[in-house]
Amino acid sequence: MVSSIQRILVLVGGCDQDCDELVTVDCYNPQTGQWRYLAEFPDHLGGGYSIVALGNDIYVTGGSDGSRLYDCVWRYNSSVNEWTEVAPMLKAREYHSSSVLDGLLYVVAADSTERYDHAADSWEALRPMSYPMDNCSTTACRGHLYAIGSLPGKETMVMQCYHPDTDLWSLVDCGQLPPWSFAPKTVTLNGLMYFVRDDSAEVDVYDPTKNEWDKIPPMNQVHVGGSLAVLGGKLYVSGGYDNTFELSDVVEAYDPEARAWSVVGRLPEPTFWHSSVSIFRQFMPQTPLGGRGFELDSRSGDEDAGQHQPPRNPGGLH
């Protein structure tokens, strides 16, 4: 049997329309429009966790069950379709943000920053943000880590930048920020930072090289509690509550070349507060399941050491 390598969108966790927590992990193939199961998350996700793709694997950090903070870190190994625990964070935390820069995983919280080296399976403490920000959003762009959020006790939004070569944070003098009510979801695509709001269909764009703000056409609907990811050179926004306050299963994508949004699919079920990332994954031929789509064969697959690169050699890791 011949396997194929495909770039996929992976959804982790969230809640259904009854507000029940989901531990399912599903992947979407934009080439076929089909969904497949992946291995379920083996533990209680709780709330306040963060998810990021590192190479072609996925890491879930921290969270809380409402009374206890978690320091645990789970890795989804895409080559064998399996979840395992790796070295815990140095500090238990919830409502933090995670990003990958130069093949290292960064976790940013109001009071601390730490970095994970997957090759050594170890964490190191870094300098915290100069100005603590609650529940910030982060993204890596052009060799730096950017964090966006509000200062404690204030409505003012600020942007801070981490410089990995000096282990220093600095405020970014980027002029008047858009009128965000709270930290938007943030991703980087083609050297530009995109900001998707929870309470509006508007999408803001920041170019750090020109220090300029811009807008792209608005989404087809709002996605309150939805999820944002980059897949195949496009922005993908999924789920959340729509303009009519109904829980949505819509997946829409933005093509920067066409400067247009389009509905490209539907979630397996209406979902909110979920996370999404993109990875490459090697598949065996499909076996129809019905319902959600197709079962993922977990017997083989390769990884690669580069960020979001197609697997070429086994044993590598984003």
C-alpha positions as semicolon CSV with decimal commas, in nm:
position;residue;x (nm);y (nm);z (nm)
1;M;0,000;0,000;0,000
2;V;0,125;0,348;-0,087
3;S;0,106;0,615;0,181
4;S;0,076;0,987;0,114
5;I;0,204;1,293;0,296
6;Q;-0,058;1,559;0,347
7;R;-0,081;1,889;0,531
8;I;-0,372;1,870;0,773
9;L;-0,559;2,085;1,021
10;V;-0,580;1,927;1,367
11;L;-0,849;2,020;1,621
12;V;-0,796;1,947;1,989
13;G;-1,046;1,975;2,272
14;G;-1,309;2,241;2,312
15;C;-1,673;2,210;2,414
16;D;-1,986;2,096;2,233
17;Q;-2,325;2,264;2,225
18;D;-2,408;2,116;2,566
19;C;-2,088;2,273;2,706
20;D;-1,946;1,926;2,764
21;E;-1,568;1,903;2,737
22;L;-1,435;1,722;2,431
23;V;-1,122;1,506;2,440
24;T;-1,150;1,413;2,075
25;V;-0,873;1,500;1,832
26;D;-0,979;1,530;1,469
27;C;-0,788;1,619;1,155
28;Y;-0,910;1,783;0,836
29;N;-0,761;1,731;0,491
30;P;-0,827;2,043;0,280
31;Q;-0,753;1,849;-0,038
32;T;-1,036;1,600;0,017
33;G;-1,257;1,794;0,258
34;Q;-1,269;1,488;0,484
35;W;-1,222;1,448;0,858
36;R;-1,042;1,164;1,037
37;Y;-1,002;1,058;1,397
38;L;-0,667;1,086;1,568
39;A;-0,579;0,936;1,905
40;E;-0,793;1,091;2,178
41;F;-0,627;1,307;2,439
42;P;-0,547;1,066;2,724
43;D;-0,620;1,296;3,015
44;H;-0,867;1,558;3,136
45;L;-0,789;1,876;2,940
46;G;-0,963;2,110;3,181
47;G;-0,930;2,479;3,096
48;G;-0,658;2,734;3,044
49;Y;-0,423;2,503;2,853
50;S;-0,227;2,602;2,543
51;I;-0,158;2,404;2,225
52;V;0,114;2,449;1,964
53;A;0,265;2,251;1,676
54;L;0,637;2,178;1,696
55;G;0,759;2,022;1,374
56;N;0,492;1,766;1,292
57;D;0,399;1,697;1,652
58;I;0,163;1,879;1,887
59;Y;0,227;1,993;2,245
60;V;-0,038;2,066;2,510
61;T;0,090;2,268;2,807
62;G;-0,060;2,335;3,149
63;G;-0,420;2,414;3,229
64;S;-0,638;2,366;3,533
65;D;-0,923;2,153;3,663
66;G;-1,067;2,452;3,847
67;S;-0,886;2,388;4,175
68;R;-0,539;2,270;4,072
69;L;-0,295;2,411;3,819
70;Y;-0,114;2,172;3,585
71;D;0,255;2,176;3,498
72;C;0,225;1,870;3,273
73;V;0,311;1,873;2,904
74;W;0,167;1,623;2,657
75;R;0,318;1,550;2,316
76;Y;0,123;1,407;2,025
77;N;0,369;1,204;1,819
78;S;0,228;1,221;1,467
79;S;0,447;0,938;1,337
80;V;0,277;0,681;1,560
81;N;-0,053;0,858;1,642
82;E;0,018;0,851;2,014
83;W;0,014;1,090;2,312
84;T;0,293;1,076;2,573
85;E;0,400;1,298;2,859
86;V;0,728;1,486;2,832
87;A;0,919;1,696;3,085
88;P;0,682;1,918;3,286
89;M;0,708;2,295;3,280
90;L;0,909;2,463;3,552
91;K;0,592;2,626;3,680
92;A;0,231;2,511;3,680
93;R;0,012;2,759;3,494
94;E;-0,316;2,822;3,318
95;Y;-0,426;3,088;3,068
96;H;-0,086;3,121;2,911
97;S;0,023;3,130;2,549
98;S;0,268;2,915;2,355
99;S;0,459;2,970;2,030
100;V;0,751;2,815;1,846
101;L;1,056;3,017;1,744
102;D;1,362;2,863;1,578
103;G;1,252;2,511;1,669
104;L;1,206;2,587;2,040
105;L;0,877;2,601;2,230
106;Y;0,812;2,921;2,429
107;V;0,549;2,949;2,702
108;V;0,454;3,302;2,804
109;A;0,247;3,391;3,111
110;A;0,189;3,714;3,298
111;D;0,465;3,646;3,550
112;S;0,709;3,420;3,368
113;T;0,849;3,292;3,040
114;E;1,013;2,957;2,981
115;R;1,150;2,765;2,683
116;Y;1,144;2,396;2,593
117;D;1,410;2,213;2,394
118;H;1,250;1,897;2,255
119;A;1,587;1,739;2,171
120;A;1,697;1,762;2,535
121;D;1,345;1,724;2,678
122;S;1,417;2,011;2,916
123;W;1,288;2,354;3,011
124;E;1,478;2,670;3,100
125;A;1,352;2,985;3,269
126;L;1,376;3,308;3,071
127;R;1,328;3,670;3,158
128;P;0,959;3,751;3,215
129;M;0,778;4,021;3,022
130;S;0,874;4,376;3,121
131;Y;0,508;4,456;3,175
132;P;0,293;4,163;3,295
133;M;-0,011;4,101;3,075
134;D;-0,303;3,879;3,167
135;N;-0,409;3,609;2,921
136;C;-0,192;3,739;2,639
137;S;-0,169;3,609;2,283
138;T;0,169;3,533;2,122
139;T;0,315;3,465;1,780
140;A;0,665;3,426;1,639
141;C;0,751;3,659;1,351
142;R;1,079;3,739;1,175
143;G;1,304;3,597;1,446
144;H;1,124;3,748;1,744
145;L;0,840;3,654;1,977
146;Y;0,551;3,900;2,007
147;A;0,297;3,914;2,288
148;I;-0,026;4,114;2,282
149;G;-0,248;4,175;2,581
150;S;-0,382;4,417;2,838
151;L;-0,199;4,549;3,141
152;P;-0,347;4,441;3,477
153;G;-0,621;4,674;3,596
154;K;-0,617;4,871;3,270
155;E;-0,802;4,856;2,943
156;T;-0,489;4,955;2,755
157;M;-0,357;4,699;2,507
158;V;0,016;4,680;2,443
159;M;0,252;4,475;2,231
160;Q;0,582;4,343;2,365
161;C;0,867;4,177;2,180
162;Y;1,109;3,911;2,306
163;H;1,462;3,910;2,167
164;P;1,603;3,555;2,198
165;D;1,964;3,660;2,141
166;T;1,965;3,889;2,446
167;D;1,686;3,730;2,657
168;L;1,518;4,070;2,681
169;W;1,163;4,196;2,637
170;S;1,081;4,542;2,502
171;L;0,766;4,742;2,435
172;V;0,683;4,773;2,066
173;D;0,616;5,130;1,956
174;C;0,357;5,034;1,696
175;G;0,131;5,335;1,723
176;Q;-0,237;5,313;1,809
177;L;-0,348;4,954;1,840
178;P;-0,689;4,856;1,699
179;P;-0,979;4,890;1,945
180;W;-0,968;4,536;2,079
181;S;-1,187;4,452;2,379
182;F;-0,943;4,177;2,478
183;A;-0,642;4,002;2,332
184;P;-0,722;3,871;1,983
185;K;-0,608;3,539;1,846
186;T;-0,278;3,584;1,665
187;V;-0,085;3,401;1,394
188;T;0,195;3,484;1,151
189;L;0,171;3,424;0,776
190;N;0,430;3,536;0,521
191;G;0,601;3,771;0,767
192;L;0,279;3,948;0,865
193;M;0,095;3,919;1,196
194;Y;-0,281;3,860;1,174
195;F;-0,520;3,939;1,460
196;V;-0,865;3,779;1,469
197;R;-1,113;3,920;1,717
198;D;-1,366;3,718;1,911
199;D;-1,635;3,985;1,902
200;S;-1,605;4,102;1,543
201;A;-1,554;3,972;1,189
202;E;-1,280;4,232;1,137
203;V;-0,921;4,111;1,099
204;D;-0,621;4,336;1,160
205;V;-0,273;4,295;1,013
206;Y;0,059;4,427;1,142
207;D;0,379;4,445;0,938
208;P;0,673;4,462;1,185
209;T;0,925;4,558;0,917
210;K;0,725;4,863;0,810
211;N;0,564;4,922;1,151
212;E;0,229;4,959;0,976
213;W;-0,126;4,845;1,049
214;D;-0,375;4,732;0,787
215;K;-0,700;4,538;0,754
216;I;-0,806;4,254;0,533
217;P;-1,166;4,187;0,423
218;P;-1,382;4,076;0,716
219;M;-1,470;3,712;0,779
220;N;-1,806;3,579;0,664
221;Q;-1,917;3,562;1,028
222;V;-1,789;3,616;1,379
223;H;-1,635;3,318;1,558
224;V;-1,677;3,386;1,931
225;G;-1,470;3,120;2,104
226;G;-1,348;2,991;1,768
227;S;-1,000;2,884;1,670
228;L;-0,732;3,021;1,435
229;A;-0,452;2,844;1,250
230;V;-0,235;2,872;0,939
231;L;-0,262;2,591;0,685
232;G;-0,116;2,581;0,334
233;G;-0,055;2,955;0,311
234;K;-0,406;3,044;0,428
235;L;-0,574;3,146;0,753
236;Y;-0,829;2,897;0,886
237;V;-1,091;3,008;1,140
238;S;-1,333;2,750;1,275
239;G;-1,629;2,708;1,506
240;G;-1,736;2,936;1,787
241;Y;-2,062;3,127;1,814
242;D;-2,182;3,314;1,506
243;N;-2,365;3,644;1,453
244;T;-2,695;3,486;1,560
245;F;-2,541;3,349;1,883
246;E;-2,575;2,994;1,750
247;L;-2,285;2,754;1,796
248;S;-2,127;2,711;1,456
249;D;-1,949;2,432;1,270
250;V;-1,826;2,660;0,990
251;V;-1,464;2,646;0,876
252;E;-1,361;2,941;0,663
253;A;-1,027;3,022;0,506
254;Y;-0,859;3,343;0,393
255;D;-0,644;3,339;0,079
256;P;-0,400;3,634;0,094
257;E;-0,342;3,621;-0,282
258;A;-0,711;3,649;-0,364
259;R;-0,775;3,870;-0,058
260;A;-1,095;3,678;0,004
261;W;-1,258;3,450;0,263
262;S;-1,450;3,138;0,166
263;V;-1,630;2,863;0,357
264;V;-1,420;2,551;0,300
265;G;-1,579;2,295;0,528
266;R;-1,768;2,204;0,841
267;L;-1,645;2,077;1,176
268;P;-1,746;1,724;1,282
269;E;-1,981;1,901;1,523
270;P;-2,039;2,261;1,636
271;T;-1,755;2,340;1,877
272;F;-1,611;2,631;2,075
273;W;-1,302;2,692;2,289
274;H;-1,112;2,440;2,082
275;S;-0,755;2,475;1,955
276;S;-0,625;2,412;1,606
277;V;-0,281;2,371;1,452
278;S;-0,145;2,242;1,123
279;I;0,108;1,967;1,067
280;F;0,216;1,729;0,793
281;R;0,105;1,370;0,840
282;Q;0,167;1,048;0,654
283;F;-0,149;0,846;0,582
284;M;-0,220;0,495;0,469
285;P;-0,508;0,439;0,222
286;Q;-0,845;0,537;0,363
287;T;-1,100;0,299;0,509
288;P;-1,453;0,446;0,522
289;L;-1,599;0,484;0,869
290;G;-1,914;0,683;0,815
291;G;-2,009;0,967;1,045
292;R;-1,702;1,180;1,091
293;G;-1,515;1,050;0,790
294;F;-1,217;0,815;0,786
295;E;-1,002;0,636;1,038
296;L;-0,637;0,740;1,060
297;D;-0,398;0,450;1,014
298;S;-0,138;0,483;1,293
299;R;0,118;0,231;1,177
300;S;0,365;0,454;0,998
301;G;0,470;0,812;0,935
302;D;0,776;1,032;0,936
303;E;0,874;1,359;1,093
304;D;1,106;1,641;1,000
305;A;1,324;1,873;1,201
306;G;1,199;2,191;1,032
307;Q;0,898;2,395;1,133
308;H;0,587;2,273;0,950
309;Q;0,784;2,097;0,680
310;P;0,687;1,777;0,498
311;P;0,843;1,469;0,657
312;R;1,143;1,336;0,471
313;N;1,357;1,147;0,722
314;P;1,236;0,949;1,023
315;G;1,324;1,057;1,373
316;G;1,326;1,433;1,335
317;L;1,095;1,680;1,493
318;H;0,863;2,238;1,481
